[in-house]
Amino acid sequence: MWWGIAMVLWGIGALLAGTSYQAFGYQIKCAGQKTCAWTSWWEVIYLMFQQVSMDALLVAVAYSCATAVWRQALLGYALAGAVIYVSMTFIGAIIPVKSLITFELMVGVSTPICLFVLGLNSWRYYTYNTSMDLALTVAWVLLLAAMLAYWLYDKSDLTARLWAKGKGVWFSQNDVLHIGLILWMIYIAIVLTTRINDYPA
């Protein structure tokens, strides 16, 4: 159930981001203005949905991989993290404070969750040799690989270099990230969903 909640939140976030960053970016941030706005509420709310989705994934892992005490601790962390991040992002948009409403900050907040669940499922697979923990470990590796590919491509400045060659090739770091996430979600649908179960009470 919590994997489903996380994916629905992730999907809503993707729709919000695509609306403002891609589909209607000019109409939302530039039309009728002398200068384009740096961001929009579509993008701010996308950041909130994206991070809460990561917190929901932590809840999902807690129900699959943690005993009672640890489960409660992880649920508390997920709830506190979601409330703090959403509040911080909302304040950053109202005041505004640019550093509080960036994709980079959202990634920085979600990365510890990814690293924690990767460590947890790797340890559990090494200890118990279960197919669920192997599948979850691969899922986290794929997600982190997509984030790393985004960062490396962004630092390489390949987008500008491809475009400068005059061939009309526009392939940005966002495209790299989205292709990686598509592969990640295909893996979830085909492999992971058949192996997820709750930790025995």
C-alpha positions as CSV (number, residue, x, y, z in Angstrom):
1,M,0.0,0.0,0.0
2,W,2.8,2.5,0.9
3,W,4.6,1.8,-2.3
4,G,1.4,2.6,-4.1
5,I,1.0,5.8,-2.1
6,A,4.6,6.8,-2.8
7,M,4.2,6.2,-6.6
8,V,1.0,8.2,-6.7
9,L,2.6,11.1,-4.9
10,W,5.6,10.8,-7.2
11,G,3.3,10.8,-10.3
12,I,1.4,13.9,-9.1
13,G,4.8,15.7,-8.5
14,A,5.9,14.7,-12.0
15,L,2.7,16.2,-13.5
16,L,3.2,19.4,-11.6
17,A,6.9,19.7,-12.6
18,G,6.2,18.9,-16.3
19,T,3.4,21.5,-16.4
20,S,5.7,24.3,-15.2
21,Y,9.1,23.3,-16.4
22,Q,8.1,21.9,-19.8
23,A,4.6,22.1,-21.1
24,F,3.5,25.5,-20.0
25,G,6.6,27.1,-18.7
26,Y,6.4,30.2,-20.8
27,Q,2.7,30.8,-20.0
28,I,3.2,30.3,-16.3
29,K,6.5,32.1,-15.7
30,C,6.9,34.6,-18.6
31,A,3.7,35.6,-20.4
32,G,2.7,39.2,-19.8
33,Q,5.8,40.0,-17.7
34,K,8.9,42.0,-18.5
35,T,11.1,39.3,-17.0
36,C,10.4,35.6,-16.5
37,A,9.8,34.4,-12.9
38,W,12.5,32.1,-11.6
39,T,10.0,29.5,-10.4
40,S,6.3,29.0,-9.8
41,W,4.0,27.5,-7.3
42,W,3.6,24.5,-9.6
43,E,7.3,23.8,-9.1
44,V,7.3,24.5,-5.4
45,I,4.4,22.1,-4.8
46,Y,6.1,19.5,-7.0
47,L,9.1,19.7,-4.6
48,M,6.8,19.0,-1.7
49,F,5.1,16.0,-3.4
50,Q,8.5,14.6,-4.5
51,Q,10.0,14.7,-1.0
52,V,6.8,13.4,0.7
53,S,6.9,10.5,-1.8
54,M,10.4,9.6,-0.6
55,D,9.2,9.7,3.0
56,A,6.4,7.3,1.9
57,L,9.0,5.0,0.4
58,L,10.7,4.9,3.8
59,V,7.4,4.0,5.5
60,A,7.0,1.2,2.9
61,V,10.5,-0.2,3.7
62,A,9.7,0.1,7.5
63,Y,6.7,-2.1,7.1
64,S,8.7,-4.7,5.0
65,C,12.0,-4.7,6.8
66,A,11.8,-3.4,10.4
67,T,10.7,-4.9,13.7
68,A,8.3,-3.0,16.0
69,V,10.7,-0.6,17.7
70,W,12.7,0.3,14.6
71,R,9.5,0.5,12.6
72,Q,8.1,3.2,14.9
73,A,11.4,5.1,14.8
74,L,11.3,5.1,10.9
75,L,7.7,6.1,10.8
76,G,8.4,9.0,13.2
77,Y,11.4,10.0,11.1
78,A,9.3,9.9,7.9
79,L,6.5,12.0,9.4
80,A,8.8,14.5,10.9
81,G,10.9,14.8,7.8
82,A,7.8,15.4,5.6
83,V,6.4,18.0,7.9
84,I,9.7,19.9,8.3
85,Y,10.5,19.8,4.6
86,V,7.0,20.9,3.5
87,S,7.0,23.7,6.0
88,M,10.5,24.9,5.1
89,T,9.7,24.9,1.4
90,F,6.4,26.8,1.9
91,I,8.2,29.4,4.0
92,G,11.0,29.6,1.3
93,A,8.4,30.3,-1.3
94,I,6.5,32.9,0.7
95,I,9.4,35.0,1.9
96,P,11.0,34.1,-0.6
97,V,14.3,32.3,0.0
98,K,15.7,30.8,-3.2
99,S,18.0,28.2,-1.5
100,L,14.9,26.6,0.2
101,I,13.1,25.9,-3.0
102,T,15.7,24.3,-5.2
103,F,15.8,20.8,-6.7
104,E,19.3,20.4,-5.3
105,L,18.1,20.9,-1.7
106,M,15.3,18.4,-2.2
107,V,17.8,15.8,-3.5
108,G,20.0,16.6,-0.5
109,V,17.1,15.9,1.9
110,S,16.1,12.7,0.1
111,T,19.6,11.2,-0.4
112,P,20.0,10.2,3.2
113,I,16.8,8.2,3.0
114,C,18.1,6.4,-0.2
115,L,21.5,5.7,1.4
116,F,19.8,4.4,4.6
117,V,17.4,2.0,2.8
118,L,20.3,0.8,0.6
119,G,22.4,0.0,3.6
120,L,19.4,-1.7,5.4
121,N,18.4,-3.9,2.5
122,S,22.1,-4.7,1.6
123,W,22.7,-5.8,5.2
124,R,19.4,-7.8,5.3
125,Y,20.3,-9.5,2.0
126,Y,23.7,-10.4,3.3
127,T,22.2,-11.7,6.6
128,Y,19.0,-13.4,5.4
129,N,19.6,-14.0,1.7
130,T,16.0,-13.0,0.8
131,S,14.8,-12.2,-2.7
132,M,12.9,-9.2,-1.4
133,D,16.0,-7.6,0.0
134,L,17.9,-8.3,-3.1
135,A,15.2,-6.7,-5.2
136,L,15.0,-3.7,-2.9
137,T,18.8,-3.3,-2.9
138,V,18.8,-3.2,-6.7
139,A,16.0,-0.7,-6.7
140,W,17.9,1.7,-4.5
141,V,21.1,1.3,-6.6
142,L,19.1,2.1,-9.7
143,L,17.6,5.2,-8.1
144,L,20.9,6.5,-6.9
145,A,22.5,5.7,-10.3
146,A,19.8,7.9,-11.9
147,M,20.6,10.8,-9.5
148,L,24.3,10.3,-10.1
149,A,23.9,10.3,-13.9
150,Y,22.0,13.6,-13.6
151,W,24.7,15.2,-11.5
152,L,27.6,14.0,-13.7
153,Y,25.8,15.1,-16.9
154,D,25.0,18.4,-15.4
155,K,28.6,19.0,-14.4
156,S,29.9,17.9,-17.8
157,D,28.0,20.7,-19.6
158,L,27.2,18.3,-22.4
159,T,23.8,20.0,-23.0
160,A,25.4,23.2,-24.2
161,R,28.1,21.4,-26.1
162,L,25.7,19.2,-28.0
163,W,23.5,22.2,-28.9
164,A,26.6,24.3,-29.9
165,K,27.5,21.9,-32.6
166,G,24.6,23.2,-34.6
167,K,22.9,19.8,-35.1
168,G,19.9,20.9,-33.1
169,V,20.4,18.2,-30.4
170,W,18.9,19.3,-27.1
171,F,19.5,16.6,-24.5
172,S,19.6,18.0,-21.0
173,Q,20.4,16.6,-17.5
174,N,16.7,16.4,-16.9
175,D,16.3,14.0,-19.9
176,V,19.1,11.9,-18.4
177,L,17.3,11.8,-15.0
178,H,13.9,11.0,-16.5
179,I,15.2,8.2,-18.6
180,G,16.8,6.7,-15.5
181,L,13.6,7.1,-13.5
182,I,11.6,5.5,-16.3
183,L,13.9,2.4,-16.1
184,W,13.6,2.5,-12.3
185,M,9.8,2.4,-12.4
186,I,9.7,-0.3,-15.0
187,Y,11.9,-2.4,-12.6
188,I,9.5,-1.6,-9.8
189,A,6.5,-2.8,-11.8
190,I,8.1,-5.9,-13.2
191,V,10.4,-7.1,-10.5
192,L,9.8,-5.4,-7.2
193,T,6.0,-5.7,-6.9
194,T,6.1,-9.5,-7.0
195,R,8.5,-9.7,-4.0
196,I,7.3,-7.1,-1.5
197,N,5.6,-8.3,1.7
198,D,5.2,-7.1,5.2
199,Y,7.5,-8.0,8.0
200,P,5.9,-10.8,10.2
201,A,4.1,-9.3,13.2
